[in-house]
Amino acid sequence: MGANLSGGVSDTEGYAQPRLGDIPESCVALVLMYMDPPEICKLARLNRAFRGASWADFIWESKLPTNYRFIVDKVFDEKSMVKNSGMRDIYTTLCKSISFDDGTKQIWLDKTKGGIHLSISSKALSITGIDDRRYWNFIAIDESRKPARAAIVYLCPSLRALPLFDMFQTVAYLQQTWWFEVNGEFDFQFPLGKYSLFFRLHLGRSSKRLGRRVCNSEHVHGWNIKPVKFELTTSNGHQAVSEYYLDNPGNWVNYHVGDFIVDDPHALIKVKYSMTQIDCTHTKGGVCVDSVLIRPSSVGKEH
């Protein structure tokens, strides 16, 4: 396209032919609005007109969730410059993993699709017996903040394309208990769509030895006798129940609890989630609880 529009002064016509850079920024911006953010950023490097057009607020507002103002107010305080920034700056900032609620939660946008992803730390969960050091402890994990994709195991092959996210540096570690119960709830205005919820767990206590990652499975026991029950309920009427035997020591596993649908992006939805194994005929232990993950169900199903 650029070769057809660009050219020098014609010897016969006596005037300069229009160039790609002569297209008005307003026209370029209208075209860019129909492209995905990565494509917009690539085209912004073509020339000054494309670069200027790529900053148009209406382009980036169309890429943000319709309830982005709620998200900005939820995540950033009144003094934050982001709240008063242009739409491109807001979009760019939200595509990074941002911690809020005293560092117990993270949120980010998918760079291509614009979907919302949420991660909720174990410190924001209600864990039975968490104050008794004989059973539970919060421990620091000596792992990369950006875990390798191969180190994460999914119970459904279609979910392997889940975007990477920052791990929380502290996890809840269970040494041993008879009564295993973890609960949580979260109020949020979700953009329209279908969402999936996962518990992110790890059997064994990982560490590094001589620069290599090793897993101590000393306390891992009891998870092959009875399955763990996972539950999900939402204030807009969705429920889900699933059961899994915990396995795969040494790997982070995202256990799919269930899905829920949002049909009103401005409604505050309460999401409740839990996992329990309260059969007191045996003890169980040796599991790390990192977080609860909520993300659009469409992620990974296109691959």
Sequence and secondary structure as in RCSB ss.txt:
>XXXX:A:sequence
MGANLSGGVSDTEGYAQPRLGDIPESCVALVLMYMDPPEICKLARLNRAFRGASWADFIWESKLPTNYRFIVDKV
FDEKSMVKNSGMRDIYTTLCKSISFDDGTKQIWLDKTKGGIHLSISSKALSITGIDDRRYWNFIAIDESRKPARA
AIVYLCPSLRALPLFDMFQTVAYLQQTWWFEVNGEFDFQFPLGKYSLFFRLHLGRSSKRLGRRVCNSEHVHGWNI
KPVKFELTTSNGHQAVSEYYLDNPGNWVNYHVGDFIVDDPHALIKVKYSMTQIDCTHTKGGVCVDSVLIRPSSVG
KEH
>XXXX:A:secstr
 HHHH   B TTT SB   GGGS HHHHHHHHTTS HHHHHHHTTS HHHHHHTT HHHHHHHS TTHHHHHHHH
S TT GGGGS HHHHHHHHTS EEETTTTEEEEE TTT  EEEEEEGGGSEETTTT TTTEEEEE  S SS  GG
GEEESSGGGTT       SEEEEE  BS EEEEEEEEE   SEEEEEEEEEEESEEEEETTEEEEE TT BSTTT
S EEEEEEETTS EEEEEE    TTSEEEEEEEEEEES TTS EEEEEEEEE  TTS BB EEEEEEEEEETTTT
TT 
